[in-house]
């Protein structure tokens, strides 16, 4: 799951929704969020992934997966 996302980010480093742009060590870093859907067959919940893209001066851009957060399972009403 995450390995597939990592491979996709090599080709589309700006995948997902732009969260913000920050400066890190004098370099611009773009933070993106994307969602990987749940897989009911394997029991894997959906996860939200935050990744950082440093577009310049390197080419290709440097991409780091910063966080993987599983979604909470739906709660039954009490």
TISE-152710 format. One record per residue (C-alpha): residue in one letter; chain; x, y, z. Coordinates in steps of 0.25 Angstrom, whole numbers, padded with zeros to 4 digits. Each point is the difference from the previous one (the first is absolute). Example, Ala and Ser with C-alpha at 12.3 -4.5 7.8 and 13.67 -1.06 7.14 Angstrom:
<atom residuo="A" cadena="A" X="0049" Y="-0018" Z="0031"/>
<atom residuo="S" cadena="A" X="0006" Y="0014" Z="-0002"/>
This chain:
<atom residuo="X" cadena="A" X="0000" Y="0000" Z="0000"/>
<atom residuo="X" cadena="A" X="0010" Y="0011" Z="0004"/>
<atom residuo="X" cadena="A" X="0011" Y="-0006" Z="-0009"/>
<atom residuo="X" cadena="A" X="-0010" Y="0002" Z="-0012"/>
<atom residuo="X" cadena="A" X="-0002" Y="0014" Z="0005"/>
<atom residuo="X" cadena="A" X="0015" Y="0003" Z="0001"/>
<atom residuo="X" cadena="A" X="0002" Y="-0005" Z="-0015"/>
<atom residuo="X" cadena="A" X="-0012" Y="0009" Z="-0004"/>
<atom residuo="X" cadena="A" X="0006" Y="0012" Z="0007"/>
<atom residuo="X" cadena="A" X="0013" Y="-0002" Z="-0008"/>
<atom residuo="X" cadena="A" X="-0008" Y="0003" Z="-0013"/>
<atom residuo="X" cadena="A" X="-0010" Y="0010" Z="0007"/>
<atom residuo="X" cadena="A" X="0006" Y="0007" Z="0012"/>
<atom residuo="X" cadena="A" X="-0011" Y="0010" Z="0001"/>
<atom residuo="X" cadena="A" X="-0011" Y="-0011" Z="0001"/>
<atom residuo="X" cadena="A" X="-0011" Y="0003" Z="0010"/>
<atom residuo="X" cadena="A" X="-0005" Y="0013" Z="0006"/>
<atom residuo="X" cadena="A" X="0010" Y="0011" Z="0003"/>
<atom residuo="X" cadena="A" X="-0001" Y="0003" Z="0015"/>
<atom residuo="X" cadena="A" X="0011" Y="0011" Z="0001"/>
<atom residuo="X" cadena="A" X="0013" Y="0005" Z="-0004"/>
<atom residuo="X" cadena="A" X="0011" Y="0002" Z="0010"/>
<atom residuo="X" cadena="A" X="0015" Y="0004" Z="0000"/>
<atom residuo="X" cadena="A" X="0010" Y="-0010" Z="0005"/>
<atom residuo="X" cadena="A" X="0014" Y="0003" Z="0001"/>
<atom residuo="X" cadena="A" X="-0002" Y="0011" Z="-0010"/>
<atom residuo="X" cadena="A" X="-0007" Y="-0010" Z="-0010"/>
<atom residuo="X" cadena="A" X="-0015" Y="0000" Z="-0004"/>
<atom residuo="X" cadena="A" X="-0007" Y="-0012" Z="0005"/>
<atom residuo="X" cadena="A" X="-0014" Y="-0004" Z="-0005"/>
<atom residuo="X" cadena="A" X="-0009" Y="-0008" Z="0009"/>
<atom residuo="X" cadena="A" X="-0010" Y="-0009" Z="-0006"/>
<atom residuo="X" cadena="A" X="-0011" Y="-0009" Z="0005"/>
<atom residuo="X" cadena="A" X="-0006" Y="-0012" Z="-0007"/>
<atom residuo="X" cadena="A" X="-0009" Y="-0012" Z="0004"/>
<atom residuo="X" cadena="A" X="0002" Y="-0015" Z="-0003"/>
<atom residuo="X" cadena="A" X="-0014" Y="-0007" Z="0001"/>
<atom residuo="X" cadena="A" X="-0003" Y="-0011" Z="0009"/>
<atom residuo="X" cadena="A" X="0001" Y="-0014" Z="-0004"/>
<atom residuo="X" cadena="A" X="-0011" Y="-0008" Z="0006"/>
<atom residuo="X" cadena="A" X="0005" Y="-0013" Z="-0005"/>
<atom residuo="X" cadena="A" X="0013" Y="0001" Z="0008"/>
<atom residuo="X" cadena="A" X="-0006" Y="0008" Z="0011"/>
<atom residuo="X" cadena="A" X="0009" Y="0012" Z="-0002"/>
<atom residuo="X" cadena="A" X="-0006" Y="0013" Z="0004"/>
<atom residuo="X" cadena="A" X="0001" Y="0012" Z="-0009"/>
<atom residuo="X" cadena="A" X="0012" Y="0009" Z="0003"/>
<atom residuo="X" cadena="A" X="0003" Y="0014" Z="-0002"/>
<atom residuo="X" cadena="A" X="0015" Y="0003" Z="-0005"/>
<atom residuo="X" cadena="A" X="0007" Y="0013" Z="0001"/>
<atom residuo="X" cadena="A" X="0012" Y="0002" Z="-0008"/>
<atom residuo="X" cadena="A" X="0010" Y="0011" Z="-0003"/>
<atom residuo="X" cadena="A" X="0005" Y="0004" Z="-0013"/>
<atom residuo="X" cadena="A" X="0013" Y="0009" Z="-0002"/>
<atom residuo="X" cadena="A" X="-0002" Y="0004" Z="-0014"/>
<atom residuo="X" cadena="A" X="0013" Y="0008" Z="-0002"/>
<atom residuo="X" cadena="A" X="0012" Y="0001" Z="-0002"/>
<atom residuo="X" cadena="A" X="0000" Y="-0015" Z="-0002"/>
<atom residuo="X" cadena="A" X="-0005" Y="-0007" Z="-0012"/>
<atom residuo="X" cadena="A" X="-0007" Y="-0009" Z="0001"/>
<atom residuo="X" cadena="A" X="-0007" Y="0006" Z="0013"/>
<atom residuo="X" cadena="A" X="0003" Y="-0007" Z="0013"/>
<atom residuo="X" cadena="A" X="-0013" Y="-0006" Z="0006"/>
<atom residuo="X" cadena="A" X="-0001" Y="-0005" Z="0015"/>
<atom residuo="X" cadena="A" X="-0011" Y="-0008" Z="0006"/>
<atom residuo="X" cadena="A" X="-0002" Y="0007" Z="0013"/>
<atom residuo="X" cadena="A" X="-0012" Y="-0006" Z="0007"/>
<atom residuo="X" cadena="A" X="-0010" Y="-0012" Z="-0002"/>
<atom residuo="X" cadena="A" X="-0012" Y="0001" Z="0008"/>
<atom residuo="X" cadena="A" X="-0011" Y="-0011" Z="0000"/>
<atom residuo="X" cadena="A" X="-0014" Y="0005" Z="0001"/>
<atom residuo="X" cadena="A" X="-0008" Y="-0004" Z="0012"/>
<atom residuo="X" cadena="A" X="-0010" Y="-0011" Z="-0003"/>
<atom residuo="X" cadena="A" X="-0015" Y="0004" Z="0000"/>
<atom residuo="X" cadena="A" X="-0006" Y="0000" Z="0014"/>
<atom residuo="X" cadena="A" X="-0013" Y="-0006" Z="0003"/>
<atom residuo="X" cadena="A" X="-0010" Y="0010" Z="0006"/>
<atom residuo="X" cadena="A" X="-0002" Y="-0003" Z="0015"/>
